Every structure is written in C-alpha cells, then in structure tokens.
C-alpha cells in the first residue's frame, strides 16, 4: 500500500559505507508502517485478552462461589453428622460408664457385704467357739445341802411324754425341784408287783387332786423309789406316773436300800410322807389314801406335829434337826468304837484262854 520511488540515477555510490547507510535508511522507511501496524494489533489483542481474562475471572469467581457454597453445605452436613455420631457415642459411652460404675458399685457393695458377712461369720464363729467350748464342758452341779440331799442325792428325774410311744427324761437338782413343797412322799413300788399296779392309778388321781386344791397348789410331791429289776422296766413303769423318781441306778443300789431300811419298808407298795424338812409324817400313806380319797385329813399329821409346824419356824426346826442328827451320829460313832473295843478285848481274852 505504500509506494516508494528511489532514483538511483541521482545518487552516486562511491563507497560501500554509503551503500550500507542507504540500506538501513530503506529498511527504516519500510519498517515504520509495519511497527505501527504491529502496535495496533498488539493493542487490540491486549484488549481482547483483557476482556477474555475479565470474563474468565467472572466465570472462575462464580464457579468458586458455587464450589465454596457446596463445600460449605457438605462440611456443615458432615459436621452435623459428626455431632450426631459424637452425641450417640457420648450417650453410649455415658451409659457404658454408668453401667460400669453401677457394676463396680454393685460389685463393691457385694464384696463389702460378703466381707461383712465373712467378718460377721468369723466373729460369730470366734464368739461361738468359746461358747461351744463352754457348752462342751460339763457344768459342775451346784453345791447342795439339806435333809433332802442326804436322803435323795443331788439329782432327781422327771418324765415327759413326747407322743404316745416316745418319752423324754429330764434331770433336776433336788433342792430346786423340791423347793416350796410342804409334803414329800416316797413311793416304793415295782412293775412286777400286782398290788403296785392296782394302787398306782389311785395314787396318780390323789396326787393331782391334792395339788389342785385352792391355796395349796403344787405343795405335794412324790419321789418314786423303784424296785424294778432293770432299767427298761423302770422306763416302762415310769410312763404311768406324774411325779419324780430317783435315778434307777440309785434306787436299785445302795441309796434305795438305805431308804428302805430307814423307813422300815417291809413290803410294796409303800408310801411314806415327809414334811418340808424331812421329818416323817406317816409311814402308812398306802392305807390312808383308800380311807380318805378326798384327802380331807391329808397329810394326816399328828396333833403334836401340827402344833409344832404351826408355832415353830421352819429354819429353827431345821437347825434343831441338824443338831440332833449330829449328836446321834457322834453317839453312834462312840458306840461303834466301844463295841469294836469290847469285841477286840473279848477276842483277846478268848485267845489268852
């Protein structure tokens, strides 16, 4: 589009340097329009690029906003899900912790109870052991004195029917079981004795009647002195009685023999009645009961005996009796020694002859 007319005829080329300068000038003239066009094209391209960049920035901004909003929503949802999971796990953890604490508390309480139970059991066993040892050791009988101890010994027996075919025998200390009794009977009898078997039911009725009297309840006691031949017979016959008994080994031994001799028992049945300090009221109770079944004159004391028992206190009568017995025993000892010396002297004289 540009026209360039160069008239070489007007120019004189004399040197090569001039030729070079001329070439440069020609190039400069030719390059100026091209540079201008290039600048315009570059400016237009820059404008287009700037617009494209602006549009791209808007697109990228919108896309980033959408992406950010989506990411934000997803993050919030994830956070909510995580919170729910954490809440559930926290609840489950709290429940597990509570259950574990409850289990530990229950276990601790059980252990404490078991320890306390074992401790109590140990203490009870520790306390029970001395008690068992004390119970295992036989309790020594109390020291007993008095006229009834001299006659009957320390222990008397009673019998309790458990049922129709079983009975249980109990032991009693003599002074305790005879305390408060105004009349004490000694009943000599045996199972093999026909008259005894006939009299015993009558004596049971009389015994119950006398102990049921108004103002004199349970003031009458009987002690059976057995004449049975063995312990089995003793037990069988004792079931028919309501009163006390000497132990069978005592009744069938020396004590029974001593009582029979002391109260002049010649036959059975025999009923001897004693007062509260062991003095004889009558040796013939066996015959008095059939004649006075109602017990109007019971215990059939003599007038002098009634007067003494009424006027003289029991303690004084007991003291006098013990002193008299002491004197009699000393007299018997002296007489026994004298008889022994007399017998020895007689034997010596007979030997000298």
C-alpha positions in Angstrom: 0.0 0.0 0.0 3.0 2.2 0.3 4.9 3.3 -2.9 8.5 4.1 -2.7 10.3 5.6 -5.6 14.0 5.5 -5.4 16.0 7.2 -8.1 19.3 5.5 -8.2 20.5 7.7 -11.0 20.6 10.8 -8.9 22.7 9.1 -6.3 26.3 8.4 -6.7 27.5 5.4 -5.0 31.1 5.9 -4.4 31.8 3.8 -1.4 30.4 0.7 0.3 29.7 2.6 3.6 27.2 4.7 1.8 25.5 1.7 0.5 25.1 0.3 3.9 23.6 3.5 5.2 21.3 3.6 2.3 20.1 0.1 3.1 19.5 1.0 6.7 17.5 4.0 5.7 15.5 2.0 3.3 14.8 -0.6 6.0 13.8 2.1 8.4 11.4 3.6 6.0 9.9 0.2 5.3 9.7 -0.9 8.9 7.9 2.2 10.3 4.5 1.2 8.9 4.9 -2.4 10.0 5.7 -1.4 13.5 2.7 0.9 13.6 0.5 -1.9 12.4 2.1 -4.3 14.9 1.5 -1.9 17.8 -2.2 -1.6 16.8 -2.6 -5.3 16.5 -0.9 -5.8 19.9 -3.2 -3.2 21.4 -6.3 -4.9 20.0 -5.1 -8.3 21.1 -4.4 -6.9 24.6 -7.9 -5.5 24.8 -9.4 -8.8 23.7 -7.2 -10.7 26.1 -8.2 -8.4 28.9 -11.8 -8.9 28.1 -11.3 -12.6 28.0 -9.4 -12.5 31.3 -12.2 -10.5 32.8 -14.8 -12.9 31.6 -12.7 -15.8 32.7 -12.3 -14.2 36.2 -16.1 -13.7 36.4 -16.6 -17.4 35.4 -14.0 -18.6 37.8 -15.4 -16.4 40.6 -18.9 -17.7 40.1 -17.6 -21.3 39.9 -15.6 -20.8 43.1 -18.6 -19.3 44.8 -20.7 -22.3 43.8 -17.9 -24.7 44.8 -17.4 -22.8 48.1 -21.1 -22.9 48.9 -21.3 -26.6 48.0 -18.3 -27.4 50.1 -19.7 -25.3 53.0 -23.0 -27.2 52.9 -21.2 -30.5 52.7 -18.9 -29.5 55.5 -21.9 -28.4 57.6 -23.7 -31.7 56.9 -20.6 -33.6 57.8 -20.2 -31.6 61.0 -23.9 -32.3 61.9 -23.4 -36.0 61.2 -20.2 -35.9 63.3 -22.1 -34.1 66.1 -24.9 -36.7 66.0 -22.4 -39.6 65.9 -20.5 -37.9 68.7 -23.7 -37.4 70.7 -24.7 -41.0 70.2 -21.3 -42.2 71.1 -21.2 -39.9 74.1 -24.6 -41.2 75.2 -23.5 -44.8 74.7 -20.2 -44.0 76.5 -22.0 -42.3 79.3 -24.4 -45.3 79.6 -21.4 -47.7 79.4 -19.6 -45.7 82.1 -22.8 -45.5 84.2 -23.3 -49.3 83.8 -19.6 -49.9 84.6 -19.8 -47.6 87.6 -23.1 -49.3 88.7 -21.4 -52.7 88.2 -18.4 -51.6 90.1 -20.6 -50.2 92.8 -22.7 -53.4 92.9 -19.5 -55.5 92.9 -18.0 -53.3 95.6 -21.2 -53.5 97.6 -21.4 -57.2 97.1 -17.8 -57.5 98.1 -18.4 -55.3 101.1 -21.4 -57.4 102.1 -19.5 -60.6 101.6 -16.6 -59.2 103.6 -19.0 -58.0 106.2 -20.8 -61.4 106.2 -17.5 -63.2 106.3 -16.4 -60.8 109.1 -19.6 -61.4 111.0 -19.4 -65.1 110.4 -15.8 -65.1 111.6 -16.8 -63.0 114.6 -19.8 -65.3 115.2 -17.6 -68.3 114.8 -15.0 -66.7 117.1 -17.7 -65.9 119.6 -19.4 -69.3 119.1 -16.2 -71.2 119.6 -15.8 -70.3 123.2 -19.5 -70.8 123.8 -19.3 -74.2 122.2 -16.2 -75.0 124.3 -18.1 -73.8 127.4 -21.2 -75.8 126.4 -18.9 -78.8 125.7 -17.5 -78.6 129.1 -19.9 -80.2 131.6 -21.3 -77.6 134.1 -20.4 -78.7 137.6 -23.5 -79.2 139.7 -24.2 -76.6 142.3 -23.3 -77.3 145.9 -26.4 -78.6 147.6 -27.0 -79.3 151.3 -30.0 -80.1 153.4 -32.1 -83.0 154.6 -33.4 -84.0 151.1 -29.9 -84.1 149.7 -28.9 -86.5 152.4 -31.9 -88.7 151.5 -32.2 -88.5 147.7 -28.8 -87.2 146.4 -28.2 -84.3 144.1 -30.4 -85.2 141.1 -34.0 -86.4 140.6 -35.7 -87.4 137.3 -38.9 -86.4 135.6 -40.5 -87.9 132.5 -42.3 -86.1 129.7 -44.3 -87.9 127.1 -43.4 -86.6 123.6 -46.1 -88.6 121.9 -48.0 -91.9 122.5 -44.9 -94.0 122.0 -42.0 -91.7 123.0 -41.0 -90.1 126.2 -38.1 -87.9 127.3 -36.4 -88.0 130.7 -35.2 -84.7 132.4 -32.8 -84.2 135.3 -33.5 -81.7 138.1 -31.4 -80.6 141.0 -33.0 -81.9 144.2 -33.2 -78.7 146.2 -34.6 -76.7 143.2 -37.3 -79.2 142.3 -38.4 -79.7 145.9 -38.4 -76.0 146.8 -41.7 -74.9 148.3 -43.1 -78.4 148.8 -44.9 -78.9 152.1 -45.3 -82.7 151.8 -42.9 -85.1 150.1 -43.9 -88.7 149.6 -41.6 -91.7 149.0 -43.3 -94.3 146.9 -41.7 -97.8 146.9 -43.2 -99.9 144.1 -42.3 -102.1 141.1 -43.7 -103.0 137.7 -43.8 -106.8 138.6 -45.9 -106.1 141.7 -49.6 -106.7 141.2 -50.8 -104.5 144.2 -48.5 -101.8 143.0 -50.1 -101.7 139.5 -53.5 -101.5 141.2 -52.5 -98.7 143.6 -50.5 -96.5 141.2 -53.6 -95.2 139.2 -55.3 -94.3 142.5 -52.2 -92.5 143.7 -52.0 -90.6 140.4 -55.6 -89.3 140.9 -54.9 -88.4 144.5 -51.7 -86.6 143.7 -53.4 -84.5 141.0 -56.3 -83.7 143.3 -54.1 -82.6 146.2 -52.0 -80.3 144.0 -55.2 -78.7 142.6 -56.5 -77.6 146.0 -57.1 -73.9 146.4 -54.4 -72.2 148.4 -52.3 -75.4 148.4 -51.5 -75.8 144.7 -48.4 -77.8 143.9 -47.4 -78.3 147.5 -47.3 -82.1 147.3 -44.5 -84.0 145.6 -43.8 -87.7 145.3 -40.5 -89.4 144.6 -40.6 -92.9 143.2 -38.1 -95.3 144.7 -38.1 -98.1 142.1 -38.0 -101.8 142.9 -37.9 -102.8 139.3 -35.4 -105.4 138.2 -33.8 -103.5 135.3 -33.7 -100.0 133.6 -36.1 -101.0 130.8 -38.7 -102.0 133.2 -38.1 -98.8 135.1 -38.7 -96.7 132.0 -41.9 -98.5 131.1 -43.4 -98.2 134.5 -42.3 -94.6 134.9 -44.6 -93.6 132.0 -47.6 -94.3 134.3 -46.6 -91.8 136.8 -46.8 -88.0 137.1 -44.1 -87.3 139.7 -40.3 -87.5 140.2 -38.1 -90.5 140.6 -34.7 -91.5 141.9 -32.3 -92.4 139.1 -32.6 -96.2 138.6 -29.0 -96.9 139.5 -29.6 -95.0 142.8 -33.0 -96.6 143.5 -31.8 -100.1 142.7 -28.5 -99.6 144.5 -27.2 -98.6 148.0 -29.4 -95.5 148.3 -32.6 -97.4 147.6 -31.6 -100.0 150.2 -30.7 -97.3 152.7 -34.1 -95.6 152.3 -35.9 -98.9 152.6 -34.2 -99.6 155.9 -34.5 -96.1 157.2 -38.3 -96.0 156.7 -38.9 -99.7 157.6 -40.2 -100.8 154.3 -41.3 -104.4 154.7 -43.5 -104.8 151.5 -44.5 -102.9 148.5 -46.4 -100.7 147.6 -45.4 -98.4 150.5 -46.0 -94.7 150.7 -44.0 -92.6 153.3 -44.9 -89.0 153.8 -42.3 -86.4 155.0 -42.7 -82.8 155.9 -40.7 -79.9 154.4 -37.6 -80.6 156.5 -37.6 -84.4 156.0 -39.3 -85.4 159.2 -41.7 -88.4 159.0 -45.4 -87.6 159.0 -46.7 -91.1 158.4 -45.3 -94.4 157.2 -48.7 -95.7 156.2 -49.9 -93.5 153.4 -50.7 -96.6 151.4 -53.6 -97.4 153.6 -54.7 -93.9 154.5 -55.5 -92.9 150.9 -58.2 -95.6 150.3 -59.8 -94.5 153.6 -59.6 -90.7 152.7 -59.8 -90.5 148.9 -60.9 -86.9 149.1 -57.9 -86.0 151.2 -59.8 -84.3 153.9 -57.2 -85.1 156.6 -54.2 -85.0 154.3 -51.3 -85.3 155.1 -52.7 -86.9 158.3 -50.3 -85.2 160.8 -50.5 -85.9 164.5 -51.9 -83.1 166.6 -48.4 -82.5 168.2 -46.8 -82.3 164.7 -49.4 -79.8 163.5 -48.8 -77.7 166.6 -45.0 -77.7 166.2 -45.1 -76.9 162.5 -47.5 -74.0 163.2 -45.6 -72.4 166.1 -42.0 -73.2 165.3 -40.4 -71.6 162.2 -39.0 -74.0 159.6 -35.5 -72.6 159.9 -35.4 -73.3 163.6 -36.8 -76.7 163.2 -34.2 -77.5 160.5 -31.4 -76.2 162.8 -32.7 -78.4 165.7 -32.9 -81.4 163.5 -29.4 -81.0 162.1 -28.0 -80.6 165.7 -29.9 -83.7 166.8 -28.6 -85.7 163.8 -25.1 -84.5 164.6 -25.4 -85.7 168.2 -26.9 -89.1 167.1 -24.1 -89.6 164.6 -21.5 -88.9 167.3 -23.3 -91.2 169.6 -23.3 -93.9 167.0 -19.6 -93.4 166.4 -18.8 -93.7 170.1 -21.0 -96.8 170.5 -19.4 -98.3 167.4 -16.0 -97.7 168.8 -16.9 -99.1 172.2 -18.4 -102.2 170.6 -15.3 -102.6 168.5 -13.0 -102.3 171.5 -15.2 -104.7 173.5 -15.1 -107.2 170.7 -11.4 -106.9 170.5 -11.0 -107.3 174.2 -13.3 -110.4 174.2 -11.3 -111.9 171.3 -8.0 -111.3 173.2 -9.4 -112.9 176.3 -10.6 -115.8 174.4 -7.3 -116.2 172.8 -5.5 -116.0 176.1 -7.5 -118.8 177.4 
